[in-house]
Amino acid sequence: TFLFAGPTGVGKTELGRILAREFYGSEDRLLLVDLAEYTHSATASRLIGSAPGLVGHDNPGLLAEFLHEAGSGVILFDELEKAHPDIRDFLLGILDNGRVRTGKGELLSTRGCIIIVTTNVLAQDDLISKGFGFAAMEEKRTTQDILGGHFPPEFLGRFDDLILFRSLTRKDLRAIANLRLDEALTRFEDQGVRVDFDRETLLDYLLEKLEGSGARGVQRVIERYFSQPLAGQMLAGDEVH
């Protein structure tokens, strides 16, 4: 069980996808739960289903259905700070016992799963101003110290590890763009299209178009300024090699 903390767009959710692929064989073995949709106490039924006789009792619930069908995988609860406190208490039960009781009273195990909870409450400035990794400025503080201002110690203590993500540098973004560019080229190659270009010049151009949206923005920029123009040429019948 892990708590991933850091600014938005630094790869917390992406790491969950990679863990699903590497540990369970497919990114389909990732259940992504957006906690921004669970701002009311009653929304817990959307995860575990409603009790018999209540409205929606035929719906097994997102989490219960995943555990029934997949049995194991990565369960990622995204943006903890947006969830209702009752939802956090619900998560405590899973972290404590490795089990979840459905609305119908069935007990399901999460012990074969990697549980990840993410939060965006920390910005890079928080890590610097609170001394994380900067012992010369002031006494170094632990990850738990830094997160303790946002979550109670008894909650943080339920995790096997608390992992901080720093903001991405331009070098990081360039490396991500390079990987995403390879993925885009593979899709064209699968259609028998070869694209000749100067990679470094193109990467420079793409990064200039990036407007501070982190890793998520890299894919959008590649789609808008690389893949879509090429696809448009192909649809127009222009000669593309």
C-alpha positions as CSV (number, residue, x, y, z in Angstrom):
1,T,0.0,0.0,0.0
2,F,1.4,3.4,-1.0
3,L,0.6,7.0,-0.8
4,F,1.9,9.0,-3.8
5,A,2.1,12.7,-3.0
6,G,3.3,15.6,-5.3
7,P,2.2,18.2,-7.8
8,T,-0.3,17.3,-10.5
9,G,1.0,16.0,-13.8
10,V,4.2,14.3,-12.5
11,G,3.3,10.7,-13.2
12,K,1.6,9.3,-10.1
13,T,-1.3,7.8,-12.1
14,E,1.0,6.7,-14.9
15,L,3.2,4.8,-12.5
16,G,0.0,2.9,-11.4
17,R,-0.6,1.9,-15.0
18,I,3.0,0.7,-15.4
19,L,2.7,-1.4,-12.2
20,A,-0.4,-3.0,-13.5
21,R,1.3,-3.9,-16.7
22,E,4.5,-5.2,-15.1
23,F,3.1,-7.0,-12.2
24,Y,-0.3,-8.2,-13.5
25,G,0.4,-8.4,-17.3
26,S,-2.0,-5.7,-18.6
27,E,-3.0,-2.1,-18.0
28,D,-6.5,-3.5,-17.8
29,R,-5.7,-4.7,-14.4
30,L,-5.7,-1.2,-13.1
31,L,-8.8,0.2,-11.4
32,L,-8.7,4.0,-11.3
33,V,-11.1,5.5,-8.8
34,D,-11.4,9.3,-9.2
35,L,-12.2,10.5,-5.6
36,A,-13.3,13.8,-6.9
37,E,-16.6,12.0,-7.7
38,Y,-16.9,10.8,-4.1
39,T,-17.5,14.0,-2.2
40,H,-20.6,12.8,-0.3
41,S,-20.8,10.0,2.3
42,A,-23.5,8.1,0.3
43,T,-21.2,7.7,-2.7
44,A,-19.4,4.8,-1.0
45,S,-22.2,2.6,-2.4
46,R,-20.8,3.3,-5.9
47,L,-17.7,1.4,-4.8
48,I,-19.2,-1.5,-2.9
49,G,-22.9,-1.6,-4.0
50,S,-26.0,-0.8,-2.0
51,A,-27.6,-3.0,0.7
52,P,-30.5,-5.2,-0.5
53,G,-33.7,-3.3,-0.7
54,L,-32.1,0.1,-1.3
55,V,-32.0,1.9,-4.6
56,G,-29.2,0.6,-6.9
57,H,-28.8,-2.7,-5.0
58,D,-28.5,-4.5,-8.4
59,N,-25.3,-2.5,-9.1
60,P,-22.4,-4.5,-7.5
61,G,-20.2,-1.4,-7.2
62,L,-17.0,-0.4,-9.0
63,L,-14.5,-1.9,-6.5
64,A,-16.6,-5.0,-5.8
65,E,-17.0,-5.7,-9.5
66,F,-13.3,-5.3,-10.2
67,L,-12.4,-7.7,-7.4
68,H,-14.9,-10.3,-8.6
69,E,-13.7,-10.1,-12.2
70,A,-10.0,-9.6,-11.9
71,G,-9.3,-10.9,-8.4
72,S,-6.1,-8.9,-8.2
73,G,-4.5,-5.8,-9.7
74,V,-3.6,-2.2,-9.0
75,I,-6.4,-0.2,-7.3
76,L,-5.6,3.5,-7.5
77,F,-7.6,6.0,-5.5
78,D,-6.9,9.4,-7.1
79,E,-6.9,12.8,-5.4
80,L,-7.6,11.8,-1.8
81,E,-8.0,15.4,-0.7
82,K,-11.2,15.7,-2.7
83,A,-13.0,12.8,-1.1
84,H,-15.6,13.0,1.7
85,P,-14.1,12.1,5.2
86,D,-16.3,9.0,5.3
87,I,-14.6,7.8,2.1
88,R,-11.3,8.2,3.8
89,D,-12.6,6.1,6.7
90,F,-13.6,3.5,4.2
91,L,-10.1,3.4,2.8
92,L,-8.7,2.9,6.3
93,G,-10.6,-0.3,6.6
94,I,-9.0,-1.6,3.3
95,L,-5.5,-0.5,4.4
96,D,-5.9,-2.0,7.8
97,N,-7.5,-5.4,7.0
98,G,-6.9,-6.0,3.3
99,R,-10.6,-6.7,3.0
100,V,-13.7,-4.9,1.9
101,R,-17.3,-5.7,2.8
102,T,-19.8,-5.2,0.0
103,G,-23.3,-3.7,0.4
104,K,-24.6,-7.2,0.3
105,G,-22.4,-8.2,3.2
106,E,-19.9,-10.2,1.1
107,L,-16.3,-10.1,2.3
108,L,-13.7,-9.6,-0.5
109,S,-10.0,-9.6,-0.2
110,T,-7.6,-7.0,-1.5
111,R,-4.5,-8.8,-0.3
112,G,-3.5,-9.7,-3.9
113,C,-3.7,-6.1,-4.9
114,I,-1.3,-3.1,-4.9
115,I,-3.3,-0.2,-3.3
116,I,-2.2,3.3,-4.3
117,V,-3.7,6.5,-3.0
118,T,-2.6,9.7,-4.6
119,T,-2.8,13.3,-3.5
120,N,-1.9,16.7,-5.1
121,V,-1.8,18.6,-1.8
122,L,2.0,19.2,-2.1
123,A,3.6,21.6,-4.5
124,Q,7.3,21.6,-5.2
125,D,7.5,24.8,-3.1
126,D,6.3,22.8,-0.1
127,L,9.1,20.4,-0.4
128,I,11.7,23.2,-0.6
129,S,10.2,25.5,2.1
130,K,9.8,22.6,4.5
131,G,13.4,21.5,4.2
132,F,12.9,18.2,2.5
133,G,16.3,17.3,1.1
134,F,17.8,20.7,2.0
135,A,19.6,20.1,5.3
136,A,21.8,23.1,4.9
137,M,18.8,25.4,5.0
138,E,17.1,23.8,8.1
139,E,16.7,20.5,9.7
140,K,15.6,17.9,7.3
141,R,12.1,16.6,7.7
142,T,10.7,13.2,6.9
143,T,8.0,12.5,4.4
144,Q,5.6,11.9,7.2
145,D,6.4,15.3,8.7
146,I,5.6,17.0,5.5
147,L,2.4,15.2,4.9
148,G,1.4,15.4,8.6
149,G,0.0,18.9,8.0
150,H,-2.5,17.6,5.6
151,F,-3.5,14.1,6.9
152,P,-3.7,12.6,10.4
153,P,-0.8,10.4,11.5
154,E,-3.1,7.4,12.1
155,F,-4.0,7.6,8.4
156,L,-0.4,8.0,7.1
157,G,0.7,5.2,9.4
158,R,-1.5,2.7,7.5
159,F,0.7,2.8,4.4
160,D,3.7,0.6,3.7
161,D,5.4,3.6,2.1
162,L,4.9,7.3,1.5
163,I,6.4,8.4,-1.8
164,L,7.0,12.1,-2.8
165,F,7.1,13.1,-6.5
166,R,9.0,16.2,-7.4
167,S,8.0,18.5,-10.3
168,L,9.3,17.5,-13.7
169,T,12.3,19.4,-15.2
170,R,12.6,20.3,-18.8
171,K,14.9,17.4,-19.2
172,D,12.3,15.0,-17.8
173,L,9.6,16.5,-20.1
174,R,12.0,16.0,-23.1
175,A,12.5,12.4,-22.2
176,I,8.8,11.8,-21.9
177,A,8.1,13.6,-25.2
178,N,10.7,11.4,-26.8
179,L,9.0,8.2,-25.6
180,R,5.5,9.5,-26.6
181,L,6.9,10.4,-30.0
182,D,8.1,6.8,-30.5
183,E,4.6,5.6,-29.7
184,A,3.1,7.9,-32.3
185,L,5.6,6.8,-34.9
186,T,4.8,3.2,-34.2
187,R,1.1,3.8,-35.0
188,F,2.1,5.4,-38.3
189,E,4.5,2.5,-39.1
190,D,1.7,0.1,-38.4
191,Q,-0.2,1.8,-41.3
192,G,2.9,1.5,-43.6
193,V,3.9,5.2,-43.2
194,R,7.4,6.2,-42.5
195,V,8.1,9.7,-41.2
196,D,11.5,11.3,-41.8
197,F,12.3,14.3,-39.5
198,D,15.0,15.9,-37.4
199,R,14.1,14.5,-33.9
200,E,16.0,17.1,-31.8
201,T,14.4,20.0,-33.8
202,L,11.0,18.5,-33.4
203,L,11.4,17.9,-29.7
204,D,12.5,21.6,-29.2
205,Y,9.4,22.7,-31.1
206,L,7.0,20.5,-29.1
207,L,8.4,21.6,-25.8
208,E,8.0,25.3,-26.8
209,K,4.3,24.5,-27.3
210,L,4.0,22.9,-23.9
211,E,2.1,25.2,-21.5
212,G,3.0,24.1,-18.0
213,S,0.6,21.1,-17.9
214,G,3.2,18.6,-16.9
215,A,3.4,15.1,-18.5
216,R,-0.3,15.1,-19.4
217,G,0.3,18.1,-21.7
218,V,3.1,16.2,-23.6
219,Q,0.6,13.8,-25.2
220,R,-1.8,16.6,-26.2
221,V,1.1,18.6,-27.8
222,I,2.2,15.6,-29.8
223,E,-1.3,14.9,-31.0
224,R,-2.0,18.5,-32.0
225,Y,1.3,19.4,-33.6
226,F,2.6,16.1,-34.9
227,S,0.0,13.3,-35.3
228,Q,-3.0,15.3,-36.4
229,P,-1.2,17.3,-39.1
230,L,0.3,14.1,-40.5
231,A,-3.1,12.3,-40.4
232,G,-4.7,15.3,-42.1
233,Q,-2.2,15.1,-45.0
234,M,-2.9,11.4,-45.4
235,L,-6.7,12.0,-45.5
236,A,-6.2,14.8,-48.0
237,G,-4.4,12.4,-50.3
238,D,-1.1,14.3,-50.1
239,E,2.0,12.3,-50.7
240,V,3.4,11.2,-47.4
241,H,6.5,9.0,-47.1
